[in-house]
């Protein structure tokens, strides 16, 4: 058998070069996309961690606020009972008994 020599036309050569260029561009784009995804995953993880921390902090603050409101409500009720116990006549005996528990 005789070796065959394959010749390419200038159009074929141009197409081959274009394909090689597109392969290289695609590989670079995929690498860049992978890097960006990794960066976004890291950022997302940090954001989730920050949100979790803030949610825990908010829960503590809400609990403190609720306790403060309960404490304030107790003080307001106590002061109301004590304040009303001597005004308006009548009923003072009941209020005095309530005050003794407070």
C-alpha positions in Angstrom: 0.0 0.0 0.0 1.1 3.4 -0.7 0.8 6.1 2.0 -1.9 8.6 1.3 -1.3 12.2 1.8 -4.3 14.2 2.9 -4.4 17.8 2.0 -6.6 20.3 3.7 -8.1 23.3 2.1 -7.6 26.8 3.6 -11.3 26.7 4.7 -10.7 23.4 6.5 -7.6 24.8 8.2 -9.6 27.9 9.3 -12.4 25.7 10.7 -9.9 23.5 12.6 -8.3 26.6 14.1 -11.7 27.9 15.0 -12.6 24.6 16.7 -9.3 24.6 18.7 -10.0 28.2 19.7 -13.5 27.3 20.8 -12.3 24.3 22.8 -9.7 26.5 24.6 -12.3 29.2 25.3 -14.8 26.6 26.6 -12.2 25.1 28.9 -11.4 28.6 30.3 -15.0 29.4 30.7 -15.7 26.1 32.6 -12.7 26.8 34.9 -13.9 30.3 35.6 -17.4 29.0 36.2 -16.1 26.4 38.6 -14.0 29.0 40.5 -17.0 31.3 40.7 -19.3 28.4 42.0 -16.7 27.6 44.7 -16.5 31.3 45.7 -20.3 31.5 45.8 -20.6 28.3 47.9 -18.0 29.8 50.4 -19.9 33.1 50.5 -23.2 31.3 50.9 -21.8 29.2 53.8 -20.5 32.3 55.5 -23.8 34.0 55.0 -25.7 31.0 56.5 -23.4 31.0 59.5 -24.0 34.8 60.0 -27.8 34.3 59.7 -27.7 31.4 62.2 -25.7 33.5 64.6 -28.0 36.5 64.3 -31.1 34.3 64.7 -29.7 32.9 67.9 -28.9 36.4 69.1 -32.4 37.6 68.2 -33.9 34.7 70.1 -31.9 35.6 73.2 -32.9 39.3 72.9 -36.6 38.3 72.4 -36.5 36.1 75.5 -34.9 39.0 77.5 -37.6 41.4 76.2 -40.4 39.0 77.0 -39.0 38.5 80.5 -38.6 42.3 80.9 -42.2 42.8 79.7 -43.4 40.2 82.2 -41.4 41.9 85.0 -42.8 45.3 84.0 -46.3 43.8 83.9 -45.8 42.4 87.4 -44.6 45.8 88.7 -47.5 47.6 87.0 -50.1 45.2 88.4 -48.5 45.4 91.8 -48.3 49.2 91.8 -51.9 49.3 90.5 -53.2 47.1 93.3 -51.2 49.1 95.9 -52.3 52.4 94.5 -56.0 51.5 94.2 -56.1 49.9 97.6 -56.6 53.2 99.4 -58.6 55.2 96.9 -62.3 55.3 96.3 -63.3 53.8 99.7 -64.7 50.2 99.9 -62.8 47.2 98.7 -59.7 48.2 100.7 -59.8 45.0 102.7 -59.5 42.9 99.6 -56.6 45.0 98.3 -54.8 44.8 101.7 -55.0 41.0 101.5 -53.6 41.1 98.0 -50.8 43.4 99.0 -49.8 41.0 101.7 -49.1 38.4 99.1 -47.1 40.8 97.0 
